[in-house]
Structure formats: structure tokens, C-alpha cells
Amino acid sequence: MVTKFNGLPTHVLLVHVVVVMVPLAALLAVLSALWPKARLRLGLLTPLAALVAVAFVPVTTNAGEWLQEHVENTELVRRHVHMGDGLLVWAGLLFVLSAALWAIDVAAARHWSLPAAVVTRTTRVALSAVLCAVAVVAVVQVYRIGDSGARAAWDNRLSSVDSQGPD
């Protein structure tokens, strides 16, 4: 794996893909779950966005593991690493659930024979509710992980004297 790009650790670059794609996939998933017309219009875009998000999480954490070996091993760094390791589960669930909701709609539209329990309104409502909950948790986790990473990178590294004056 490429560990640096243009002199920067790839983790600090790849993290931006995760920070954009997980919330975007979550937003599309919530729209699809709560608004049937949006689900039909978005179609495959929702699970594809979630797939991109879930694909970049392990790439980013792998680059982060390399970076961890090249920075001071502080409690803040360890906390960030620990939190980052948990995002794959939430991104994976976001993908699986959004793909399942999309697949149920495709199967129903194409009149594929599915077990009756799969295409019931109750199943769709339950799947939509769980998908919304997972989307919220995934976005919150991205925020928490990002905050912990920023604290690990910047804690006590800024001067207390403002050389530029007030903002």
C-alpha cells in the first residue's frame, strides 16, 4: 500500500473520502428509507454510495495503522485508533441494509418470487427503521472518530498567542 502521497501520509488524504462518503451514503439511505419516491429515483445509487464508503474504511484504517507507527504513541492516538477500528461495522451495516432495501424494491418491481415475509409492509418498515438508526450511528461515529483524530493531531500543538489578531 502507498503510505505517502506528495510527502503527506495517505491516511490524512483518504480520511476525506470516508468523511464525505459515509454521511452521504447515510443521507441517501435515510431518504430511501423514509421516502418511497426518493428510493425509486435514487435506485442503485444508495447502495453504491454505501459500497464506496465501506470499501474506503479499511483502506483508510490500514493507512492509519502505518501512520500510527510513525507518530508519538499517545493516549489520544490510541483512542482514535480504537474508535476508527469500529467504523467498518457501521459502514458495512449501512451497505447491507441499503442494498437489502433496494433489492426488495427491485424484486417487487420485477415480480420475482420472494418469500411473502420479505416483501411485507412490516418488513419494509422494520428494515427502514433499522437502516435509519444505523445511518445516524454511522454519521455520529464518523464525527467522533474525526474529532478524536483532530485532537490527536493538534492537541497542545497550537500557540496560545494569536499572532494574527482577532478573527
For each residue, the residues with C-beta under 8 A, 3 or more apart:
1: 10 59 62 63 66
2: 5 10
3: 9 10 63 66 67
4: 7 8 9 10
5: 2 8 10 13
6:
7: 4
8: 4 5 12 13
9: 3 4 12 13 63 66 67 70
10: 1 2 3 4 5 13 14 63 66
11: 14 15 60 63 64 66 67
12: 8 9 15 67
13: 5 8 9 10 16
14: 10 11 17 18 56 59 60 63
15: 11 12 18 19 60 64 146 149
16: 13 19 20
17: 14 20 21 52 56 60
18: 14 15 21 22 53 56 57 60 87 142
19: 15 16 22 23 142 146
20: 16 17 23 24
21: 17 18 24 25 49 52 53 56
22: 18 19 25 26 53 57 87 90 91 94 138 139 142
23: 19 20 26 27 138 139 142
24: 20 21 27 28 49 53
25: 21 22 28 29 46 49 50 52 53 91 94 95 98 135 138
26: 22 23 29 30 94 135 136 138 139
27: 23 24 30 31 135
28: 24 25 31 32 42 45 46 49 50 98
29: 25 26 32 33 46 50 94 97 98 101 131 132 134 135
30: 26 27 33 34 131 132 135 136
31: 27 28 34 35 38 39 42 46
32: 28 29 35 38 39 42 46 98 101 102 131
33: 29 30 39 101 127 128 129 131 132 135
34: 30 31 38 128 132
35: 31 32 38 39
36: 39 40
37: 40 41
38: 31 32 34 35 41 42
39: 31 32 33 35 36 42 43 46 101 102 105
40: 36 37 43 105
41: 37 38
42: 28 31 32 38 39 45 46
43: 39 40 46 102
44: 47 48 102
45: 28 42 48 49
46: 25 28 29 31 32 39 42 43 49 50 98 101 102
47: 44 50 51 95 98 99 102
48: 44 45 51 52
49: 21 24 25 28 45 46 52 53
50: 25 28 29 46 47 53 54 91 94 95 98 99
51: 47 48 54 55 95 99
52: 17 21 25 48 49 55 56
53: 18 21 22 24 25 49 50 56 57 91 94 95
54: 50 51 57 88 91 92 94 95
55: 51 52 58 59
56: 14 17 18 21 52 53 59 60
57: 18 22 53 54 60 61 87 88 91
58: 55 61 62 88
59: 1 14 55 56 62 63
60: 11 14 15 17 18 56 57 63 64 84
61: 57 58 64 65 84 85 87 88
62: 1 58 59 65 66
63: 1 3 9 10 11 14 59 60 66 67
64: 11 15 60 61 67 68 81 84
65: 61 62 68 69 81
66: 1 3 9 10 11 62 63 69 70
67: 3 9 11 12 63 64 70 71
68: 64 65 71 73 77 81
69: 65 66
70: 9 66 67
71: 67 68 77
72: 77
73: 68 77 78
74: 77 78 152 155
75: 78 79
76: 79 80 148 151 152 155
77: 68 71 72 73 74 80 81 152
78: 73 74 75 81 82
79: 75 76 82 83 148 152
80: 76 77 83 84 145 148 149 151 152
81: 64 65 68 77 78 84 85
82: 78 79 85 86
83: 79 80 86 87 141 144 145 148
84: 60 61 64 80 81 87 145 149
85: 61 81 82 88
86: 82 83 89 90 141
87: 18 22 57 61 83 84 90 91 138 141 142 145
88: 54 57 58 61 85 91 92
89: 86 92 93
90: 22 86 87 93 94 134 137 138 141
91: 22 25 50 53 54 57 87 88 94 95 138
92: 54 88 89 95 96
93: 89 90 96 97 134 138
94: 22 25 26 29 50 53 54 90 91 97 98 131 134 135 138
95: 25 47 50 51 53 54 91 92 98 99
96: 92 93 99 100
97: 29 93 94 100 101 127 130 131 134
98: 25 28 29 32 46 47 50 94 95 101 102 131
99: 47 50 51 95 96 102 103
100: 96 97 103 104 127
101: 29 32 33 39 46 97 98 104 105 124 127 128 131
102: 32 39 43 44 46 47 98 99 105 106
103: 99 100 106 107
104: 100 101 107 108 114 118 119 123 124 127
105: 39 40 101 102 108 109
106: 102 103 109 110 112
107: 103 104 110 112 114 118 119
108: 104 105 111 112 114 119
109: 105 106
110: 106 107
111: 108
112: 106 107 108
113:
114: 104 107 108 118 119
115: 118
116: 119 120
117: 120 123
118: 104 107 114 115 123
119: 104 107 108 114 116 123 124
120: 116 117 123 124
121: 124 125
122: 125 126
123: 104 117 118 119 120 126 127
124: 101 104 119 120 121 127 128
125: 121 122 128 129
126: 122 123 129 130
127: 33 97 100 101 104 123 124 130 131
128: 33 34 101 124 125 131 132
129: 33 125 126 132 133
130: 97 126 127 133 134
131: 29 30 32 33 94 97 98 101 127 128 134 135
132: 29 30 33 34 128 129 135 136
133: 129 130 136 137
134: 29 90 93 94 97 130 131 137 138
135: 25 26 27 29 30 33 94 131 132 138 139
136: 26 30 132 133 139 140
137: 90 133 134 140 141
138: 22 23 25 26 87 90 91 93 94 134 135 141 142
139: 22 23 26 135 136 142 143
140: 136 137 143 144
141: 83 86 87 90 137 138 144 145
142: 18 19 22 23 87 138 139 145 146
143: 139 140 146 147
144: 83 140 141 147 148
145: 80 83 84 87 141 142 148 149
146: 15 19 142 143 149 150
147: 143 144 150 151
148: 76 79 80 83 144 145 151 152
149: 15 80 84 145 146 152 153
150: 146 147 153 154
151: 76 80 147 148 154 155
152: 74 76 77 79 80 148 149 155
153: 149 150 157
154: 150 151 157 158
155: 74 76 151 152
156:
157: 153 154
158: 154
159: 162 163
160:
161:
162: 159 165 166
163: 159
164: 167
165: 162
166: 162
167: 164
